[in-house]
Amino acid sequence: MATSKFLYSGPTTITCGMDGLASGTTSARASTVIDNSTNLYLDALVQLQLQTATGTLGSNPAIYVYLYGLSYNGHYTDGVTGTDAAFTLPGTPNLKLAQIINYNVAANTVMYSSPFSVAALFGGILPQKWGIVVNNQTGLALAGTSGGQVDNIASYFGVQVQSV
């Protein structure tokens, strides 16, 4: 009788130029869409590496990570374009809140989020096309040059099932 086990891909960087992202309730950055129509992963585990600029963090500093997916008639959630670009977060977003990352280290210190499942937030099924939206509410801009991808990086591991 055959058994199955999970098979993980290597890490894939998500194109999302978070470096220099200002802090604010509506200031956000959307990633380039990830197209799963070729790899056919069952899930994707996302993790972020984050670092703020030097300065004084605000009270309750956090970074909010949302997910968008391909929706009705080829559009993405809340008007995301599917490209790496600045994004104004709506007051009441329809994006899926994936994770609130409490920035519980000193300013200008690298920290890592815990990994999260994309499929779990879409009812257990990974969308054909999906991406992230990052909202910085730390009280400081993220480190690095605006639109870059040096200090602040998001990546994912694709998950498949293999028969053994």
RATAUR-V588512 format. One record per residue. RES is the residue in three letters. SS is DSSP state (a for helix, b for strand, c for the rest). PSI is psi in whole degrees, -180 to 180 (999 if undefined). D_CENTER is the distance of its C-alpha to the mean C-alpha in Angstrom with 1 decimal. Layout:
res:RES ss:SS psi:PSI d_center:D_CENTER
res:RES ss:SS psi:PSI d_center:D_CENTER
//
This chain:
res:MET ss:c psi:126 d_center:38.7
res:ALA ss:c psi:144 d_center:35.4
res:THR ss:c psi:166 d_center:32.4
res:SER ss:b psi:152 d_center:28.7
res:LYS ss:b psi:160 d_center:26.1
res:PHE ss:b psi:145 d_center:22.4
res:LEU ss:b psi:121 d_center:21.7
res:TYR ss:b psi:140 d_center:18.4
res:SER ss:c psi:172 d_center:17.5
res:GLY ss:c psi:170 d_center:17.1
res:PRO ss:c psi:139 d_center:13.7
res:THR ss:b psi:126 d_center:12.2
res:THR ss:b psi:136 d_center:10.4
res:ILE ss:b psi:124 d_center:7.7
res:THR ss:c psi:105 d_center:9.6
res:CYS ss:c psi:97 d_center:8.1
res:GLY ss:c psi:77 d_center:11.1
res:MET ss:c psi:-17 d_center:10.1
res:ASP ss:c psi:132 d_center:13.6
res:GLY ss:c psi:3 d_center:16.0
res:LEU ss:c psi:121 d_center:13.7
res:ALA ss:c psi:157 d_center:16.4
res:SER ss:c psi:136 d_center:16.3
res:GLY ss:c psi:161 d_center:17.1
res:THR ss:c psi:-24 d_center:16.6
res:THR ss:c psi:-10 d_center:15.9
res:SER ss:b psi:120 d_center:14.7
res:ALA ss:b psi:171 d_center:11.1
res:ARG ss:b psi:129 d_center:9.4
res:ALA ss:b psi:145 d_center:8.3
res:SER ss:c psi:166 d_center:7.4
res:THR ss:c psi:143 d_center:10.3
res:VAL ss:c psi:144 d_center:10.7
res:ILE ss:b psi:121 d_center:10.9
res:ASP ss:b psi:115 d_center:14.5
res:ASN ss:c psi:11 d_center:15.6
res:SER ss:c psi:-17 d_center:19.1
res:THR ss:c psi:-50 d_center:20.5
res:ASN ss:c psi:-31 d_center:19.0
res:LEU ss:c psi:43 d_center:19.2
res:TYR ss:c psi:148 d_center:17.0
res:LEU ss:c psi:-28 d_center:17.5
res:ASP ss:b psi:168 d_center:14.1
res:ALA ss:b psi:132 d_center:11.0
res:LEU ss:b psi:119 d_center:10.1
res:VAL ss:b psi:141 d_center:6.7
res:GLN ss:b psi:146 d_center:7.4
res:LEU ss:b psi:145 d_center:7.0
res:GLN ss:b psi:127 d_center:10.3
res:LEU ss:b psi:151 d_center:11.2
res:GLN ss:c psi:130 d_center:14.6
res:THR ss:b psi:170 d_center:16.4
res:ALA ss:c psi:173 d_center:19.6
res:THR ss:c psi:143 d_center:22.9
res:GLY ss:c psi:-158 d_center:24.4
res:THR ss:c psi:121 d_center:24.6
res:LEU ss:c psi:152 d_center:21.6
res:GLY ss:c psi:178 d_center:21.9
res:SER ss:c psi:139 d_center:22.8
res:ASN ss:c psi:54 d_center:20.1
res:PRO ss:c psi:131 d_center:17.4
res:ALA ss:b psi:159 d_center:13.9
res:ILE ss:b psi:127 d_center:10.3
res:TYR ss:b psi:130 d_center:8.9
res:VAL ss:b psi:125 d_center:5.4
res:TYR ss:b psi:161 d_center:6.4
res:LEU ss:b psi:142 d_center:6.7
res:TYR ss:b psi:158 d_center:9.4
res:GLY ss:b psi:168 d_center:12.0
res:LEU ss:b psi:126 d_center:15.3
res:SER ss:c psi:-164 d_center:17.8
res:TYR ss:a psi:132 d_center:21.5
res:ASN ss:a psi:32 d_center:23.4
res:GLY ss:a psi:14 d_center:20.6
res:HIS ss:c psi:156 d_center:18.6
res:TYR ss:b psi:159 d_center:15.0
res:THR ss:a psi:137 d_center:14.2
res:ASP ss:a psi:25 d_center:15.5
res:GLY ss:a psi:13 d_center:16.5
res:VAL ss:c psi:144 d_center:13.3
res:THR ss:c psi:-14 d_center:15.0
res:GLY ss:c psi:7 d_center:12.8
res:THR ss:c psi:159 d_center:13.2
res:ASP ss:c psi:105 d_center:11.6
res:ALA ss:b psi:159 d_center:13.2
res:ALA ss:b psi:148 d_center:13.8
res:PHE ss:b psi:134 d_center:13.3
res:THR ss:b psi:115 d_center:15.5
res:LEU ss:c psi:127 d_center:14.1
res:PRO ss:c psi:155 d_center:17.0
res:GLY ss:c psi:-36 d_center:19.0
res:THR ss:c psi:83 d_center:18.5
res:PRO ss:c psi:150 d_center:15.3
res:ASN ss:c psi:-2 d_center:15.3
res:LEU ss:c psi:154 d_center:11.6
res:LYS ss:b psi:123 d_center:10.8
res:LEU ss:b psi:112 d_center:10.0
res:ALA ss:b psi:-41 d_center:7.9
res:GLN ss:b psi:141 d_center:8.7
res:ILE ss:b psi:116 d_center:10.8
res:ILE ss:b psi:107 d_center:11.0
res:ASN ss:b psi:121 d_center:14.6
res:TYR ss:c psi:83 d_center:15.4
res:ASN ss:c psi:29 d_center:18.6
res:VAL ss:c psi:170 d_center:19.8
res:ALA ss:c psi:152 d_center:21.9
res:ALA ss:c psi:147 d_center:20.7
res:ASN ss:c psi:22 d_center:20.0
res:THR ss:c psi:134 d_center:19.3
res:VAL ss:c psi:134 d_center:16.5
res:MET ss:b psi:161 d_center:14.6
res:TYR ss:b psi:138 d_center:12.3
res:SER ss:c psi:166 d_center:10.3
res:SER ss:c psi:151 d_center:11.6
res:PRO ss:c psi:149 d_center:10.2
res:PHE ss:b psi:154 d_center:9.4
res:SER ss:b psi:128 d_center:10.7
res:VAL ss:a psi:-46 d_center:9.4
res:ALA ss:a psi:-40 d_center:13.2
res:ALA ss:a psi:-33 d_center:14.2
res:LEU ss:a psi:-11 d_center:12.5
res:PHE ss:c psi:36 d_center:14.3
res:GLY ss:c psi:22 d_center:17.6
res:GLY ss:c psi:1 d_center:17.5
res:ILE ss:c psi:124 d_center:17.1
res:LEU ss:c psi:124 d_center:14.3
res:PRO ss:c psi:157 d_center:14.5
res:GLN ss:c psi:-39 d_center:16.1
res:LYS ss:b psi:136 d_center:13.5
res:TRP ss:b psi:168 d_center:9.9
res:GLY ss:b psi:180 d_center:6.7
res:ILE ss:b psi:156 d_center:3.8
res:VAL ss:b psi:129 d_center:5.7
res:VAL ss:b psi:127 d_center:6.1
res:ASN ss:b psi:118 d_center:9.7
res:ASN ss:b psi:118 d_center:11.8
res:GLN ss:b psi:48 d_center:14.8
res:THR ss:c psi:-15 d_center:16.3
res:GLY ss:c psi:-10 d_center:19.4
res:LEU ss:c psi:153 d_center:18.9
res:ALA ss:c psi:156 d_center:17.1
res:LEU ss:b psi:151 d_center:14.7
res:ALA ss:c psi:160 d_center:16.8
res:GLY ss:c psi:-178 d_center:17.7
res:THR ss:c psi:135 d_center:18.7
res:SER ss:c psi:129 d_center:17.1
res:GLY ss:c psi:-1 d_center:15.0
res:GLY ss:c psi:-176 d_center:15.2
res:GLN ss:c psi:61 d_center:13.0
res:VAL ss:c psi:-58 d_center:15.3
res:ASP ss:c psi:-33 d_center:14.6
res:ASN ss:c psi:113 d_center:10.9
res:ILE ss:b psi:140 d_center:9.1
res:ALA ss:b psi:142 d_center:6.1
res:SER ss:b psi:166 d_center:7.9
res:TYR ss:b psi:157 d_center:8.9
res:PHE ss:b psi:125 d_center:12.5
res:GLY ss:b psi:146 d_center:14.1
res:VAL ss:b psi:126 d_center:16.6
res:GLN ss:b psi:173 d_center:20.1
res:VAL ss:b psi:136 d_center:23.4
res:GLN ss:b psi:134 d_center:26.4
res:SER ss:b psi:136 d_center:30.1
res:VAL ss:c psi:999 d_center:32.2
//
